[in-house]
Amino acid sequence: MRAERPKPPRGRQREAGRNDERLLRAARQVFADFGWDAPVSLIARRAGIGMGSLYRRYGSKEDLVRRIQLVAMARLTEVAEEAGARVDPWEAFVEFMRRALRPDNDGGMLSIVGGRLAATPEIDAAAERLRVAVDALVQRAQAAGALREDVGAGDVMLSLDHLNARLPAPTERVEQLHRRYVDLLLDGLRAPAARPLSGPAPSWTELKSMWHAGPTEDDDAG
């Protein structure tokens, strides 16, 4: 028996999806430009969406930010898995780094909103899927002798965080500079190493503690 194809989204569903995409992109840029304290009303205005529509989709700023975290982790996982399909291990790793560091990549939102809210089981599960995908790229490149042995997946993710943080709106010059610094980063990651790195690589547990804040008052109340 042939499986039924999923039905395409109807008009309202398509519109909700488009609104969601605009909201998430607007939120990324607003938080990058004005920081965590930026009002939700500014995000709605940047996205061209009314406050009523925003609150129907997300009941609070925290709900919106948690959604941003989930989208960012899912996008980075997808990029890592697609890059891993390349035959050459180093080229697979390079493809992941270049795509993850593109100014228009939604995965960069994790650098902006990470560490603001307590983790949820859903976010923890998304982080674990991301860890598995990035670990596979790192281990494969190291087994091929292309990636230095003293680098861990935590190093890779923190490097992405630093380069993605407060990224200005994409322009031709911004993208040119971004490619330049990605090249510098990749040269530092490639084997053989010129000299050993200081201290051990960050563990994934350390990384998660940086992404997720402790319980908030709202969480304690629940």
Order of alpha helices (4+ residues) and beta strands (2+ residues): alpha-alpha-alpha-alpha-alpha-alpha-alpha-alpha-alpha-alpha-alpha
